[in-house]
């Protein structure tokens, strides 16, 4: 039996298609099994994450019960700032947390430093923080910082019972 060239080509194409279909069909169970294993591992990771979150929330609730009250936003940064000799500059309207970090990196840690800025320093800070020129003056950072500094100083002068103490 002899085959013509066209018949040989068609036979080879049929064999190649059969071979590819056979490969695709034989791996189907393997990949489905791997996919199911991956789904199970994902569900377990989600359960583990949820249980850790639940435990953390329970611990936070326990700590809040033990303390005077719940910890509000900004309290942690204020406490950290007091420990490291910094004021919470984000209390100034217009200063975000990332901007406060940039101000600290620029060497501004206290309200008094912001209150005593001159026009040249304002322009430099606006450029460093990516603000429009005149933003610091428009939002009155200096005035706000002066008020916060005065409030902070009044707080330091108060005694244990909230009375203002005077030196004798």
One Martini backbone bead per residue (centre of mass of N, CA, C, O) as a GRO file, in nm:
protein
  168
    1UNK     BB    1   0.094   0.039   0.025
    2UNK     BB    2   0.043   0.364  -0.097
    3UNK     BB    3   0.117   0.702  -0.037
    4UNK     BB    4   0.051   1.009  -0.066
    5UNK     BB    5   0.143   1.316   0.022
    6UNK     BB    6  -0.140   1.413   0.116
    7UNK     BB    7  -0.200   1.170   0.300
    8UNK     BB    8   0.043   1.205   0.491
    9UNK     BB    9  -0.029   1.486   0.592
   10UNK     BB   10  -0.311   1.414   0.704
   11UNK     BB   11  -0.207   1.199   0.901
   12UNK     BB   12  -0.022   1.387   1.066
   13UNK     BB   13  -0.243   1.585   1.153
   14UNK     BB   14  -0.420   1.378   1.300
   15UNK     BB   15  -0.201   1.290   1.501
   16UNK     BB   16  -0.150   1.569   1.629
   17UNK     BB   17  -0.439   1.619   1.725
   18UNK     BB   18  -0.461   1.365   1.899
   19UNK     BB   19  -0.223   1.426   2.082
   20UNK     BB   20  -0.328   1.699   2.195
   21UNK     BB   21  -0.597   1.591   2.308
   22UNK     BB   22  -0.467   1.385   2.498
   23UNK     BB   23  -0.312   1.589   2.672
   24UNK     BB   24  -0.557   1.760   2.760
   25UNK     BB   25  -0.718   1.522   2.896
   26UNK     BB   26  -0.504   1.406   3.103
   27UNK     BB   27  -0.467   1.690   3.278
   28UNK     BB   28  -0.745   1.768   3.398
   29UNK     BB   29  -0.745   1.629   3.681
   30UNK     BB   30  -0.489   1.757   3.789
   31UNK     BB   31  -0.579   2.061   3.776
   32UNK     BB   32  -0.834   2.032   3.940
   33UNK     BB   33  -0.691   1.935   4.196
   34UNK     BB   34  -0.510   2.185   4.230
   35UNK     BB   35  -0.741   2.390   4.249
   36UNK     BB   36  -0.875   2.270   4.501
   37UNK     BB   37  -0.628   2.297   4.685
   38UNK     BB   38  -0.614   2.605   4.658
   39UNK     BB   39  -0.894   2.664   4.776
   40UNK     BB   40  -0.844   2.539   5.053
   41UNK     BB   41  -0.600   2.714   5.129
   42UNK     BB   42  -0.755   2.981   5.111
   43UNK     BB   43  -0.972   2.925   5.325
   44UNK     BB   44  -0.768   2.881   5.556
   45UNK     BB   45  -0.641   3.165   5.541
   46UNK     BB   46  -0.901   3.318   5.603
   47UNK     BB   47  -0.958   3.189   5.878
   48UNK     BB   48  -0.691   3.274   6.007
   49UNK     BB   49  -0.728   3.578   5.971
   50UNK     BB   50  -0.998   3.602   6.125
   51UNK     BB   51  -0.893   3.492   6.397
   52UNK     BB   52  -0.675   3.711   6.437
   53UNK     BB   53  -0.870   3.952   6.431
   54UNK     BB   54  -1.045   3.864   6.665
   55UNK     BB   55  -0.816   3.858   6.875
   56UNK     BB   56  -0.735   4.156   6.841
   57UNK     BB   57  -1.012   4.280   6.913
   58UNK     BB   58  -1.025   4.156   7.195
   59UNK     BB   59  -0.768   4.295   7.299
   60UNK     BB   60  -0.861   4.585   7.255
   61UNK     BB   61  -1.111   4.569   7.436
   62UNK     BB   62  -0.954   4.500   7.691
   63UNK     BB   63  -0.774   4.758   7.695
   64UNK     BB   64  -1.012   4.960   7.703
   65UNK     BB   65  -1.126   4.862   7.975
   66UNK     BB   66  -0.858   4.923   8.138
   67UNK     BB   67  -0.880   5.190   8.049
   68UNK     BB   68  -1.035   5.497   8.040
   69UNK     BB   69  -1.058   5.455   7.718
   70UNK     BB   70  -1.073   5.503   7.410
   71UNK     BB   71  -0.880   5.515   7.130
   72UNK     BB   72  -0.812   5.771   6.937
   73UNK     BB   73  -0.742   5.958   6.690
   74UNK     BB   74  -0.399   6.063   6.740
   75UNK     BB   75  -0.299   5.951   7.014
   76UNK     BB   76  -0.049   5.791   6.933
   77UNK     BB   77   0.107   6.031   6.808
   78UNK     BB   78   0.104   6.207   7.060
   79UNK     BB   79   0.256   6.013   7.244
   80UNK     BB   80   0.503   5.977   7.063
   81UNK     BB   81   0.573   6.279   7.053
   82UNK     BB   82   0.617   6.320   7.358
   83UNK     BB   83   0.850   6.117   7.378
   84UNK     BB   84   1.016   6.264   7.119
   85UNK     BB   85   0.963   6.583   7.117
   86UNK     BB   86   0.668   6.615   6.981
   87UNK     BB   87   0.424   6.745   6.797
   88UNK     BB   88   0.094   6.741   6.666
   89UNK     BB   89   0.076   6.870   6.349
   90UNK     BB   90  -0.209   6.749   6.251
   91UNK     BB   91  -0.386   6.966   6.411
   92UNK     BB   92  -0.338   7.129   6.175
   93UNK     BB   93  -0.507   7.269   5.941
   94UNK     BB   94  -0.375   7.098   5.642
   95UNK     BB   95  -0.228   6.864   5.796
   96UNK     BB   96  -0.108   6.571   5.723
   97UNK     BB   97   0.056   6.290   5.791
   98UNK     BB   98   0.266   6.307   5.557
   99UNK     BB   99   0.333   6.606   5.617
  100UNK     BB  100   0.437   6.563   5.903
  101UNK     BB  101   0.672   6.386   5.823
  102UNK     BB  102   0.806   6.597   5.640
  103UNK     BB  103   0.845   6.806   5.864
  104UNK     BB  104   1.021   6.630   6.046
  105UNK     BB  105   1.244   6.590   5.828
  106UNK     BB  106   1.288   6.917   5.818
  107UNK     BB  107   1.276   6.995   6.154
  108UNK     BB  108   0.966   7.001   6.236
  109UNK     BB  109   0.820   6.952   6.583
  110UNK     BB  110   0.693   7.231   6.661
  111UNK     BB  111   0.474   7.486   6.695
  112UNK     BB  112   0.682   7.718   6.724
  113UNK     BB  113   0.816   7.672   6.448
  114UNK     BB  114   0.566   7.737   6.278
  115UNK     BB  115   0.501   8.022   6.404
  116UNK     BB  116   0.816   8.126   6.310
  117UNK     BB  117   0.776   8.162   6.022
  118UNK     BB  118   0.881   8.268   5.722
  119UNK     BB  119   0.842   8.333   5.394
  120UNK     BB  120   1.079   8.156   5.295
  121UNK     BB  121   1.004   7.899   5.455
  122UNK     BB  122   0.726   7.865   5.333
  123UNK     BB  123   0.817   7.825   5.040
  124UNK     BB  124   0.989   7.577   5.095
  125UNK     BB  125   0.764   7.399   5.215
  126UNK     BB  126   0.571   7.407   4.974
  127UNK     BB  127   0.768   7.270   4.783
  128UNK     BB  128   0.819   7.011   4.955
  129UNK     BB  129   0.491   6.942   4.978
  130UNK     BB  130   0.334   7.036   4.709
  131UNK     BB  131   0.228   7.324   4.728
  132UNK     BB  132   0.078   7.600   4.688
  133UNK     BB  133   0.133   7.911   4.677
  134UNK     BB  134   0.002   8.031   4.993
  135UNK     BB  135  -0.120   7.803   5.175
  136UNK     BB  136  -0.012   7.863   5.458
  137UNK     BB  137  -0.139   8.145   5.479
  138UNK     BB  138  -0.434   8.069   5.410
  139UNK     BB  139  -0.445   7.842   5.656
  140UNK     BB  140  -0.291   7.947   5.910
  141UNK     BB  141  -0.050   7.791   6.053
  142UNK     BB  142   0.073   7.995   6.248
  143UNK     BB  143  -0.180   8.057   6.418
  144UNK     BB  144  -0.245   7.768   6.500
  145UNK     BB  145   0.029   7.709   6.633
  146UNK     BB  146   0.011   7.929   6.847
  147UNK     BB  147  -0.244   7.821   6.986
  148UNK     BB  148  -0.134   7.536   7.050
  149UNK     BB  149   0.107   7.634   7.215
  150UNK     BB  150  -0.055   7.785   7.430
  151UNK     BB  151  -0.223   7.540   7.519
  152UNK     BB  152   0.019   7.370   7.603
  153UNK     BB  153   0.131   7.568   7.816
  154UNK     BB  154  -0.123   7.573   7.994
  155UNK     BB  155  -0.116   7.267   8.056
  156UNK     BB  156   0.165   7.275   8.211
  157UNK     BB  157   0.058   7.482   8.444
  158UNK     BB  158  -0.113   7.272   8.552
  159UNK     BB  159  -0.227   7.092   8.789
  160UNK     BB  160  -0.380   6.821   8.919
  161UNK     BB  161  -0.679   6.992   8.956
  162UNK     BB  162  -0.675   7.236   8.725
  163UNK     BB  163  -0.502   7.444   8.846
  164UNK     BB  164  -0.335   7.731   8.855
  165UNK     BB  165   0.000   7.772   8.896
  166UNK     BB  166   0.209   7.959   9.112
  167UNK     BB  167   0.486   8.101   9.186
  168UNK     BB  168   0.662   8.177   9.506
   0.00000   0.00000   0.00000
